[in-house]
């Protein structure tokens, strides 16, 4: 995050002193997922009001390769493993 940015965690309350030392605003939010919330988030992404991180999609059968790429730093953003019933 750059100075003046916002960090919102859904895992735990960020340390306020550390956030201040980096010049950012931090907070904690507890959410219960719902279809309405997911639709709202989807609309915000489509309208380009929020952006999603870079990600790479790989098949579940490629999990070993995904782990290796992640550990070697060859992926920018997140790796999403695709689970297919077919």
N, CA, C and O of each residue as an XYZ file, in Angstrom:
344
protein
N       0.838     -1.187      0.000
C       0.000      0.000      0.000
C       0.875      1.239      0.000
O       1.954      1.265      0.592
N       0.391      2.249     -0.668
C       1.113      3.515     -0.606
C       0.575      4.353      0.549
O      -0.505      4.088      1.078
N       1.342      5.360      0.925
C       0.948      6.238      2.020
C      -0.445      6.797      1.742
O      -0.747      7.221      0.627
N      -1.286      6.790      2.775
C      -2.656      7.257      2.616
C      -3.624      6.163      2.188
O      -4.830      6.395      2.114
N      -3.092      4.951      1.901
C      -3.947      3.843      1.482
C      -4.733      3.258      2.637
O      -4.550      3.644      3.792
N      -5.611      2.322      2.310
C      -6.461      1.683      3.316
C      -6.246      0.178      3.290
O      -6.223     -0.442      2.226
N      -6.091     -0.397      4.468
C      -5.975     -1.838      4.633
C      -7.196     -2.311      5.408
O      -7.433     -1.875      6.534
N      -7.966     -3.203      4.799
C      -9.131     -3.760      5.474
C      -8.936     -5.269      5.533
O      -8.781     -5.926      4.503
N      -8.943     -5.808      6.740
C      -8.741     -7.238      6.940
C     -10.061     -7.911      7.301
O     -10.894     -7.342      8.007
N     -10.234     -9.138      6.800
C     -11.381     -9.955      7.203
C     -10.897    -11.107      8.084
O     -11.673    -11.990      8.449
N      -9.598    -11.088      8.422
C      -9.008    -12.165      9.204
C      -8.825    -11.760     10.662
O      -9.240    -12.471     11.577
N      -8.195    -10.604     10.859
C      -7.951    -10.116     12.213
C      -7.789     -8.604     12.181
O      -7.572     -8.018     11.120
N      -7.895     -7.978     13.343
C      -7.738     -6.536     13.422
C      -6.280     -6.165     13.201
O      -5.417     -6.615     13.953
N      -5.982     -5.357     12.190
C      -4.599     -4.951     11.955
C      -4.067     -4.110     13.123
O      -4.826     -3.408     13.790
N      -2.776     -4.191     13.354
C      -2.135     -3.414     14.407
C      -2.150     -1.941     14.010
O      -1.517     -1.543     13.032
N      -2.877     -1.143     14.779
C      -3.054      0.274     14.461
C      -1.733      1.041     14.476
O      -1.532      1.941     13.661
N      -0.840      0.694     15.389
C       0.450      1.389     15.469
C       1.310      1.117     14.238
O       1.973      2.021     13.730
N       1.299     -0.117     13.764
C       2.062     -0.449     12.554
C       1.467      0.282     11.354
O       2.196      0.829     10.526
N       0.140      0.285     11.267
C      -0.527      0.989     10.159
C      -0.139      2.461     10.154
O       0.197      3.013      9.106
N      -0.184      3.098     11.319
C       0.182      4.515     11.411
C       1.624      4.745     11.008
O       1.940      5.755     10.379
N       2.512      3.809     11.366
C       3.932      3.975     11.021
C       4.151      3.945      9.505
O       5.135      4.493      9.009
N       3.241      3.308      8.774
C       3.323      3.275      7.314
C       2.450      4.347      6.663
O       2.417      4.466      5.438
N       1.746      5.123      7.483
C       0.900      6.185      6.947
C      -0.353      5.679      6.259
O      -0.835      6.290      5.305
N      -0.884      4.555      6.746
C      -2.098      4.000      6.145
C      -3.215      3.928      7.190
O      -2.966      4.034      8.391
N      -4.416      3.750      6.722
C      -5.588      3.587      7.574
C      -5.935      2.102      7.564
O      -5.947      1.469      6.508
N      -6.215      1.550      8.738
C      -6.521      0.123      8.784
C      -7.848     -0.121      9.487
O      -8.326      0.715     10.253
N      -8.426     -1.271      9.216
C      -9.679     -1.633      9.844
C      -9.970     -3.110      9.688
O      -9.297     -3.822      8.942
N     -10.974     -3.550     10.398
C     -11.388     -4.948     10.388
C     -12.871     -5.010     10.060
O     -13.655     -4.209     10.568
N     -13.258     -5.955      9.216
C     -14.657     -6.130      8.850
C     -14.996     -7.613      8.945
O     -14.289     -8.464      8.406
N     -16.087     -7.902      9.636
C     -16.586     -9.271      9.684
C     -17.780     -9.349      8.745
O     -18.706     -8.544      8.838
N     -17.755    -10.313      7.847
C     -18.853    -10.431      6.883
C     -19.401    -11.850      6.868
O     -18.680    -12.817      7.116
N     -20.671    -11.951      6.577
C     -21.322    -13.229      6.320
C     -21.714    -13.199      4.849
O     -22.576    -12.410      4.463
N     -21.098    -14.045      4.016
C     -21.353    -13.984      2.585
C     -22.817    -14.221      2.234
O     -23.501    -15.042      2.844
N     -23.276    -13.475      1.230
C     -24.638    -13.658      0.738
C     -24.640    -13.397     -0.761
O     -23.735    -12.750     -1.288
N     -25.647    -13.896     -1.434
C     -25.720    -13.698     -2.884
C     -25.867    -12.223     -3.229
O     -25.359    -11.770     -4.254
N     -26.563    -11.470     -2.372
C     -26.726    -10.032     -2.629
C     -25.383     -9.312     -2.566
O     -25.084     -8.467     -3.409
N     -24.573     -9.653     -1.558
C     -23.250     -9.036     -1.434
C     -22.364     -9.401     -2.618
O     -21.666     -8.547     -3.165
N     -22.395    -10.669     -3.012
C     -21.568    -11.099     -4.137
C     -21.987    -10.394     -5.427
O     -21.134    -10.035     -6.238
N     -23.284    -10.193     -5.622
C     -23.765     -9.481     -6.803
C     -23.308     -8.026     -6.777
O     -22.898     -7.486     -7.804
N     -23.376     -7.392     -5.613
C     -22.923     -6.011     -5.463
C     -21.437     -5.899     -5.799
O     -21.030     -4.991     -6.523
N     -20.627     -6.821     -5.274
C     -19.189     -6.804     -5.567
C     -18.950     -7.013     -7.056
O     -18.119     -6.334     -7.658
N     -19.677     -7.950     -7.645
C     -19.553     -8.208     -9.076
C     -19.866     -6.953     -9.883
O     -19.145     -6.622    -10.824
N     -20.931     -6.260     -9.523
C     -21.298     -5.022    -10.224
C     -20.209     -3.957    -10.091
O     -19.902     -3.258    -11.057
N     -19.625     -3.832     -8.896
C     -18.558     -2.846     -8.685
C     -17.340     -3.155     -9.551
O     -16.687     -2.240    -10.054
N     -17.032     -4.438     -9.727
C     -15.911     -4.835    -10.592
C     -16.226     -4.502    -12.043
O     -15.397     -3.914    -12.736
N     -17.417     -4.873    -12.511
C     -17.819     -4.602    -13.891
C     -17.811     -3.102    -14.176
O     -17.399     -2.674    -15.254
N     -18.264     -2.308    -13.213
C     -18.303     -0.847    -13.373
C     -16.940     -0.188    -13.152
O     -16.806      1.034    -13.219
N     -15.921     -1.035    -12.884
C     -14.547     -0.568    -12.656
C     -14.438      0.415    -11.489
O     -13.586      1.304    -11.485
N     -15.324      0.237    -10.495
C     -15.254      1.055     -9.284
C     -14.283      0.447     -8.276
O     -13.765      1.145     -7.404
N     -14.040     -0.860     -8.401
C     -12.985     -1.521     -7.640
C     -12.228     -2.426     -8.601
O     -12.767     -2.844     -9.626
N     -10.992     -2.724     -8.270
C     -10.188     -3.606     -9.108
C      -9.830     -4.861     -8.332
O      -9.717     -4.840     -7.107
N      -9.655     -5.935     -9.051
C      -9.262     -7.194     -8.431
C      -7.774     -7.402     -8.663
O      -7.232     -6.887     -9.642
N      -7.096     -8.143     -7.789
C      -5.662     -8.381     -7.978
C      -5.410     -9.264     -9.194
O      -6.294     -9.989     -9.649
N      -4.188     -9.189     -9.709
C      -3.804    -10.086    -10.788
C      -3.930    -11.524    -10.302
O      -3.712    -11.810     -9.124
N      -4.282    -12.423    -11.213
C      -4.365    -13.827    -10.845
C      -4.090    -14.701    -12.053
O      -4.217    -14.264    -13.198
N      -3.713    -15.936    -11.783
C      -3.465    -16.932    -12.809
C      -4.320    -18.146    -12.463
O      -4.307    -18.609    -11.322
N      -5.056    -18.659    -13.432
C      -5.901    -19.829    -13.212
C      -5.169    -21.075    -13.695
O      -4.632    -21.111    -14.802
N      -5.160    -22.094    -12.843
C      -4.538    -23.377    -13.194
C      -5.493    -24.488    -12.799
O      -6.309    -24.322    -11.893
N      -5.390    -25.625    -13.483
C      -6.230    -26.771    -13.164
C      -5.765    -27.404    -11.853
O      -4.588    -27.322    -11.501
N      -6.689    -28.031    -11.137
C      -6.352    -28.674     -9.875
C      -5.262    -29.730    -10.071
O      -4.445    -29.956     -9.178
N      -5.253    -30.366    -11.230
C      -4.221    -31.375    -11.516
C      -2.828    -30.757    -11.628
O      -1.830    -31.477    -11.626
N      -2.755    -29.421    -11.725
C      -1.474    -28.725    -11.822
C      -1.036    -28.127    -10.483
O      -0.217    -27.209    -10.437
N      -1.597    -28.663     -9.394
C      -1.345    -28.080     -8.080
C       0.145    -28.082     -7.729
O       0.628    -27.129     -7.117
N       0.868    -29.112     -8.097
C       2.306    -29.164     -7.791
C       3.046    -28.046     -8.527
O       3.911    -27.387     -7.951
N       2.706    -27.834     -9.794
C       3.313    -26.755    -10.576
C       2.935    -25.394     -9.996
O       3.772    -24.494     -9.928
N       1.678    -25.241     -9.579
C       1.213    -23.979     -8.992
C       1.997    -23.664     -7.724
O       2.427    -22.529     -7.522
N       2.183    -24.663     -6.876
C       2.938    -24.471     -5.640
C       4.383    -24.079     -5.952
O       4.940    -23.182     -5.319
N       4.978    -24.754     -6.924
C       6.364    -24.447     -7.301
C       6.474    -23.014     -7.841
O       7.392    -22.283     -7.467
N       5.559    -22.615     -8.702
C       5.585    -21.255     -9.246
C       5.403    -20.222     -8.133
O       6.061    -19.181     -8.133
N       4.517    -20.510     -7.194
C       4.281    -19.598     -6.085
C       5.527    -19.453     -5.218
O       5.922    -18.341     -4.868
N       6.141    -20.579     -4.875
C       7.327    -20.560     -4.023
C       8.526    -19.909     -4.712
O       9.371    -19.304     -4.052
N       8.599    -20.032     -6.032
C       9.717    -19.452     -6.780
C       9.485    -18.007     -7.180
O      10.356    -17.382     -7.787
N       8.310    -17.466     -6.844
C       8.017    -16.075     -7.152
C       7.743    -15.806     -8.621
O       7.957    -14.690     -9.093
N       7.269    -16.819     -9.357
C       7.014    -16.659    -10.788
C       5.595    -16.215    -11.107
O       5.217    -16.150    -12.277
N       4.805    -15.910    -10.087
C       3.420    -15.505    -10.312
C       3.202    -14.145     -9.682
O       3.559    -13.921     -8.525
N       2.618    -13.240    -10.445
C       2.228    -11.949     -9.900
C       0.778    -12.067     -9.453
O      -0.079    -12.462    -10.244
N       0.494    -11.737     -8.217
C      -0.878    -11.815     -7.713
C      -1.181    -13.170     -7.123
O      -0.370    -13.722     -6.379
N      -2.331    -13.709     -7.443
C      -2.827    -14.949     -6.839
C      -2.883    -16.072     -7.862
O      -2.937    -15.830     -9.068
N      -2.869    -17.300     -7.365
C      -3.104    -18.474     -8.203
C      -4.470    -19.036     -7.801
O      -4.727    -19.282     -6.623
N      -5.331    -19.234     -8.783
C      -6.655    -19.810     -8.557
C      -6.646    -21.210     -9.142
O      -6.350    -21.397    -10.322
N      -6.972    -22.197     -8.310
C      -7.050    -23.566     -8.797
C      -8.469    -23.859     -9.234
O      -9.418    -23.706     -8.464
N      -8.600    -24.282    -10.478
C      -9.909    -24.553    -11.065
C     -10.309    -25.993    -10.783
O      -9.590    -26.929    -11.133
N     -11.456    -26.160    -10.151
C     -11.979    -27.486     -9.839
C     -13.098    -27.781    -10.819
O     -14.059    -27.019    -10.920
N     -12.977    -28.879    -11.537
C     -13.965    -29.224    -12.554
C     -14.572    -30.583    -12.238
O     -13.875    -31.502    -11.808
N     -15.873    -30.700    -12.455
C     -16.558    -31.975    -12.250
C     -16.492    -32.880    -13.469
O     -16.935    -34.027    -13.410
N     -15.950    -32.385    -14.565
C     -15.925    -33.198    -15.782
C     -14.670    -33.992    -15.925
O     -14.509    -34.723    -16.902
